[in-house]
Amino acid sequence: MNKENVIQQLEQVGLKEYSNAIANWIFPTAQLFLRPSMAKWKEYDMTFISQINLSDCPQHMSLPTSGLISFFYAVKPMYEDMEFHHDPSTCRVFYFDSDLLQKLVRRNTPERLTDLEKLKPNEIVFESKFSVPASESAYLESLGLGWNGNIEDFEKYWRLFLPNWSTKGYINRLMGHPDQIQGDMQVSCELTYGPHKWIENNNLEIQDQVIQSALKWRLLLQIDSEEEKTGMMWGDVGRIYFWIHEDDLANLCFERVICVMQCT
């Protein structure tokens, strides 16, 4: 399309009186197709965690039906840098629409990563299931169920209902609810990117606002410490959890994904 086409279309839709002015604002541009360099946090190369072809996934999970999602996490500084666990930018997630898959280029693993900082390759096999909210979650807190709420009903959920949905052994998940080790993560995600900060969360009114907003944080990916398969252990037999705000997910924006590590 050239400038004349634009002016002609303006006239066709009844905007002729604006065509001369708008013609002055038709600027040259170049559409960019990005080829991301290897993900980094500070000077540390990130570890490639997983790559999922969405056309292979079970449907009805709030994900696109096609395209590719790639997950990275800064494994090396996990034990070296004191700022690591307070920085939400220690992970990167890339989404590539199916139209771009032909343009992707295989990259080599950064040479600076040792074998202890690389995941061994594994094939992913999907099994469709349902999952329910964890006992310590913004979902239950919003219903008044929690350590500071209706303890009796909270314990019924935790001790009587939840075990029926618990999975034993190693658990890797795409979407759904987390199999958490150290409690709720939704509130911490909201306090990281939301308008309120930790110091304000002692205010009961603000607590309620934070909990309601935290309901929009969704588990995107959970990876367990299957050391014999992947060569990786997260802390002391822990897991890593990638979280995304549901508004970002709906807009296919993966810039604010947060990765949390929990362990025993």
TAKAZI-V166924 format. One record per residue. RES is the residue in one letter. PSI is psi in whole degrees, 0 to 359 (none if undefined). OMEGA is omega as a letter, one per 40 degrees, with the letter a starting at -180 (999 if undefined). D_CENTER is the distance of its C-alpha to the mean C-alpha in Angstrom with 2 decimals. Layout:
BEGIN
res=[RES & RES]
psi=[PSI & PSI]
omega=[OMEGA & OMEGA]
d_center=[D_CENTER & D_CENTER]
END
This chain:
BEGIN
res=[M & N & K & E & N & V & I & Q & Q & L & E & Q & V & G & L & K & E & Y & S & N & A & I & A & N & W & I & F & P & T & A & Q & L & F & L & R & P & S & M & A & K & W & K & E & Y & D & M & T & F & I & S & Q & I & N & L & S & D & C & P & Q & H & M & S & L & P & T & S & G & L & I & S & F & F & Y & A & V & K & P & M & Y & E & D & M & E & F & H & H & D & P & S & T & C & R & V & F & Y & F & D & S & D & L & L & Q & K & L & V & R & R & N & T & P & E & R & L & T & D & L & E & K & L & K & P & N & E & I & V & F & E & S & K & F & S & V & P & A & S & E & S & A & Y & L & E & S & L & G & L & G & W & N & G & N & I & E & D & F & E & K & Y & W & R & L & F & L & P & N & W & S & T & K & G & Y & I & N & R & L & M & G & H & P & D & Q & I & Q & G & D & M & Q & V & S & C & E & L & T & Y & G & P & H & K & W & I & E & N & N & N & L & E & I & Q & D & Q & V & I & Q & S & A & L & K & W & R & L & L & L & Q & I & D & S & E & E & E & K & T & G & M & M & W & G & D & V & G & R & I & Y & F & W & I & H & E & D & D & L & A & N & L & C & F & E & R & V & I & C & V & M & Q & C & T]
psi=[136 & 181 & 322 & 321 & 319 & 313 & 318 & 318 & 325 & 316 & 322 & 330 & 11 & 23 & 32 & 323 & 343 & 355 & 321 & 318 & 314 & 329 & 327 & 345 & 13 & 102 & 148 & 148 & 165 & 123 & 135 & 133 & 113 & 141 & 95 & 140 & 173 & 136 & 144 & 156 & 120 & 233 & 4 & 131 & 141 & 155 & 135 & 124 & 309 & 153 & 125 & 122 & 112 & 340 & 343 & 351 & 156 & 148 & 179 & 40 & 21 & 18 & 157 & 156 & 355 & 170 & 183 & 135 & 129 & 134 & 135 & 151 & 141 & 87 & 316 & 313 & 3 & 328 & 0 & 330 & 123 & 338 & 354 & 309 & 2 & 13 & 118 & 354 & 20 & 3 & 161 & 141 & 129 & 135 & 130 & 121 & 155 & 332 & 340 & 354 & 326 & 342 & 356 & 146 & 133 & 134 & 149 & 152 & 136 & 135 & 336 & 345 & 128 & 172 & 331 & 346 & 13 & 144 & 134 & 145 & 141 & 147 & 142 & 129 & 128 & 141 & 116 & 131 & 173 & 153 & 154 & 159 & 143 & 159 & 319 & 94 & 161 & 332 & 310 & 323 & 323 & 342 & 3 & 15 & 120 & 181 & 333 & 12 & 225 & 92 & 320 & 310 & 328 & 317 & 328 & 316 & 314 & 314 & 331 & 317 & 309 & 322 & 333 & 339 & 2 & 144 & 132 & 158 & 200 & 138 & 114 & 136 & 148 & 118 & 192 & 214 & 151 & 151 & 84 & 156 & 324 & 28 & 188 & 145 & 345 & 317 & 319 & 325 & 316 & 320 & 338 & 316 & 349 & 181 & 340 & 153 & 170 & 319 & 335 & 347 & 359 & 342 & 122 & 322 & 317 & 323 & 314 & 319 & 318 & 317 & 316 & 320 & 326 & 341 & 339 & 357 & 126 & 144 & 130 & 314 & 140 & 128 & 128 & 174 & 67 & 75 & 323 & 337 & 317 & 343 & 13 & 137 & 133 & 104 & 228 & 89 & 53 & 195 & 156 & 145 & 120 & 127 & 145 & 144 & 137 & 333 & 320 & 319 & 318 & 329 & 6 & 39 & 117 & 23 & 339 & 22 & 138 & 136 & 127 & 134 & 129 & 146 & 172 & none]
omega=[i & a & a & i & a & i & i & a & i & a & a & a & i & a & a & a & i & a & a & i & a & i & i & a & i & a & i & i & i & i & a & i & a & i & a & i & i & a & i & i & a & i & a & i & i & i & i & a & a & i & a & i & a & i & i & a & i & a & i & i & a & i & i & a & i & a & a & i & i & a & i & i & a & a & a & a & a & a & a & a & a & a & a & a & i & a & a & a & a & i & i & i & i & i & i & i & a & i & a & a & a & a & a & a & i & a & i & i & i & a & a & i & i & i & i & a & i & i & i & a & i & i & i & i & a & i & a & i & i & i & a & a & i & a & i & a & i & i & a & i & a & i & a & i & a & a & i & a & a & a & a & a & i & i & i & i & a & a & a & a & a & i & i & a & a & i & a & i & i & a & i & a & i & a & a & a & a & i & a & a & a & i & a & i & a & a & a & i & a & i & i & a & a & a & a & a & a & a & i & a & i & i & a & i & i & i & i & i & a & a & i & i & a & i & a & i & a & i & i & a & i & i & a & i & i & a & a & i & a & a & a & i & a & a & i & a & a & i & i & a & i & a & i & i & a & i & i & i & i & a & a & i & a & a & a & i & i & i & a & i & i & i & a & 999]
d_center=[37.52 & 39.83 & 40.98 & 43.88 & 41.65 & 39.62 & 42.87 & 44.30 & 41.37 & 41.61 & 45.27 & 44.70 & 42.50 & 45.01 & 43.57 & 46.44 & 47.29 & 43.94 & 43.94 & 45.78 & 43.54 & 40.31 & 41.82 & 41.87 & 38.12 & 37.27 & 35.89 & 35.19 & 31.58 & 29.74 & 26.61 & 24.24 & 22.40 & 20.19 & 20.24 & 17.81 & 19.46 & 18.09 & 15.21 & 16.68 & 16.38 & 19.83 & 22.21 & 20.23 & 19.06 & 15.65 & 15.71 & 14.56 & 12.64 & 12.33 & 13.08 & 13.09 & 15.64 & 14.70 & 18.44 & 18.83 & 16.43 & 17.90 & 17.93 & 17.31 & 13.65 & 12.53 & 11.52 & 13.94 & 16.90 & 17.12 & 15.65 & 13.76 & 10.21 & 10.57 & 8.73 & 10.65 & 11.36 & 14.51 & 16.56 & 19.96 & 19.85 & 18.39 & 22.07 & 23.68 & 22.29 & 22.76 & 20.24 & 17.34 & 16.14 & 16.49 & 14.55 & 10.91 & 11.38 & 11.83 & 8.95 & 8.57 & 6.97 & 9.85 & 10.79 & 14.55 & 16.62 & 19.30 & 21.95 & 20.72 & 20.57 & 24.25 & 23.76 & 21.27 & 23.06 & 22.61 & 22.23 & 23.82 & 22.16 & 23.05 & 26.42 & 25.69 & 23.30 & 25.47 & 25.34 & 23.93 & 20.87 & 20.22 & 18.92 & 21.63 & 20.94 & 20.67 & 20.76 & 18.25 & 20.11 & 18.60 & 20.23 & 19.67 & 19.75 & 19.16 & 17.56 & 18.60 & 17.30 & 17.81 & 20.99 & 19.53 & 16.97 & 17.02 & 18.12 & 21.27 & 21.87 & 22.07 & 24.83 & 26.69 & 25.94 & 25.30 & 27.30 & 28.52 & 29.10 & 30.90 & 31.14 & 33.27 & 30.94 & 27.91 & 29.72 & 30.59 & 26.95 & 26.10 & 29.25 & 30.43 & 27.67 & 24.51 & 26.35 & 26.98 & 23.29 & 22.61 & 22.09 & 23.96 & 23.36 & 20.31 & 17.29 & 14.37 & 12.22 & 10.17 & 9.31 & 12.11 & 12.68 & 12.40 & 15.60 & 15.61 & 18.30 & 18.69 & 17.96 & 15.66 & 12.39 & 11.82 & 14.74 & 13.82 & 10.53 & 12.92 & 15.56 & 13.58 & 13.06 & 15.56 & 19.32 & 20.44 & 20.48 & 21.19 & 24.90 & 25.09 & 23.52 & 26.97 & 28.20 & 28.18 & 27.84 & 24.81 & 23.35 & 23.70 & 22.07 & 19.03 & 18.76 & 19.09 & 16.39 & 14.03 & 14.45 & 12.03 & 8.95 & 7.65 & 6.73 & 4.78 & 6.83 & 9.74 & 12.31 & 15.77 & 18.67 & 20.69 & 22.71 & 25.43 & 23.17 & 20.63 & 22.77 & 20.09 & 20.15 & 17.60 & 20.05 & 22.63 & 21.47 & 17.99 & 14.46 & 11.09 & 8.09 & 4.37 & 3.78 & 3.76 & 7.50 & 9.45 & 11.59 & 9.17 & 8.25 & 12.05 & 12.77 & 10.62 & 9.53 & 6.62 & 8.64 & 7.35 & 3.91 & 5.79 & 7.06 & 10.07 & 13.07 & 15.66 & 19.02 & 22.52]
END
